[in-house]
Amino acid sequence: AHLWRGVLREYADRLGVTDASTVVTLGEGGTPLLPAPALSRRTGADVWVKYEGMNPTGSFKDRGMTVALSRAVEQGAKAVICASTGNTSASAAAYAAHAGITAAVLVPEGKIAMGKLSQAVAHDGRLIQVRGNFDDCLEIARELAANYPVHLVNSVNPDRIEGQKTAAYEIVEVLGDAPDFHFIPVGNAGNYTAYTRGYREEAERGASTRLPRMFGFQAEGSAPIVRGEVVTSPETVASAIRIGNPASWHLALQARDATNGWFGAIDDTRILAAQKLLAAEVGIFVEPASAISVAGLLDRAEAGIIPAGARIVLTVTGHGLKDPQWALRNADGSEVHPMVVDADTHEVAEVLALSRTE
Ligand code: F0G
């Protein structure tokens, strides 16, 4: 069996890694690419899911963080800093812990999921809640990195994009070519940019014959790219992508134009319905922001723009356990109350409507 060694070692030649390079890794990448028959049936397409919640800290951020932390340590950094809606801070804190340096993480107060908050704390990140939104946090992080000895590890750091593009390498390797469409959630649009770069490199080296059309999705209440203007008070249940002024906005528009791509907005009700569908019918539990890929696919299929049999990959970016509260609500918003019974076999059989085998 081949033991996966993390993206920097697996793709050493393509990421400029040599025996002399510093490598800070937790074994990220090499995530499952799974067929989703329930989604294929619904859309008439051939649908696959890239399951990024299977990374070490539960999100795709780890692919970029291994590169960013490795380069930071190589350059002698003693501290890294990031702004985050939660996943970047969890990842930065974990990789900094592994490297033995400090991670300072700025998050919008009260607006990040409990799982992510607990990760930053567990890994001993210097967690600071800011009275403001993600965009405020990013501005502060950038100013601090420019004027103090702290190394910025947000996706405005090109090392992050370099690492994240490896997901596209893996997809082409498994499918034998690039898909026709790629669906992905969009916050800062760093990952959208990274996949486009990865797919382009694959085509350039002859590993694939095409660039997928890159379809990115923002939450209805946080959709600056779709609207074409900054959103000053972004709102959505998908807290990971509650971003009003995306850092990679310009790059994302270039990537869209180069791939005949598209940006769309999806409301929270449809995001949560898609989260439920993916968990209940495909067996993959993701956080709300990730479910927007699924909601986006259903939306575009309904709009009639998905050709029959088209090969489609959806990236689901973060694990459902990061933000479990939404799964514990019914579609009407009421709380789920799992049934309670006495410790009695007959009662359980009755509740399950089981009839005795002969
Ligand atoms: N999905 C999840 C689960 C995320 O955490 C993020 C971004 C995105 C999608 C969007 O990716 O920003 O590259 O367009 N999370 C960042 C964070 C902002 O701080 O964790 P993007």
Residues whose N, C-alpha, C, O or C-beta is under 5 A from the ligand:
A	BS01	F0G	A83 S84 T85 G86 N87 T88 S89 P185 V186 G187 N188 A189 G190 N191 Y192 A240 A289 S290 T317 G318
